[in-house]
């Protein structure tokens, strides 16, 4: 991991965040939700995870090509839930790859919806594969269901070779696009801060003077995750996996044990979804 970039320089290029794993997104400063597609390259085979929306297709595929990957080398498209910010570009990607062996991989609860993106390739369920995908080199990806975090068929993907966990919406963040960073690399003051951030998405942290990373994390999970029970279960699953890096589909990558542990601890104490609404309603009655 020592060859990882120490800053967000070069975000106009694909960035190798671990051996054979590339971030192929871009810094979206137009006020939309920041999305992070990832490409795994191993020998002459590649896998695209949460490939992005239709408007983002050209930018993402340009970066895929910049890694040296040819479209026909992509064997699987993995979608960890069915939202359009992940799946919208499926028809474009299929047309570019143009391979009869291309497979789309998700979970059966998601596949009902993924079919509506005009998918031509076979759509497989991770359960039917034993929740494991082995690349031709022997590199293994393992899939762990995280139901209702946020969709019924949500799951996370773990690359055994690098210890990278692709966490989908879990550990995502929203807001403060102008200050978004690819790597969280939290300030010591942020990790030591015990205050509960306000609900304002743009709230600034006094000691650091930048939008509070916990506020951005909290607000995303409050809005997207349906209830405390689902989030707590997902966090327990992830703790048992013990990833070395967490690469979410939104927000910033967590790449230090301290930052990962702190994010898990804080999210585990958070009220989200209906529980958050009920808690706030009780306070105003």
Helices and strands as residue ranges (DSSP letters): E 15-18, E 21-23, E 38-42, E 45-49, H 57-66, G 71-73, E 74-78, H 84-87, H 90-97, E 103-106, H 108-114, G 115-117, E 122-125, G 126-129, E 132-134, E 140-145, E 155-159, E 164-168, G 177-179, H 188-192, H 213-224, H 228-241, E 245-248, H 257-268, H 273-284
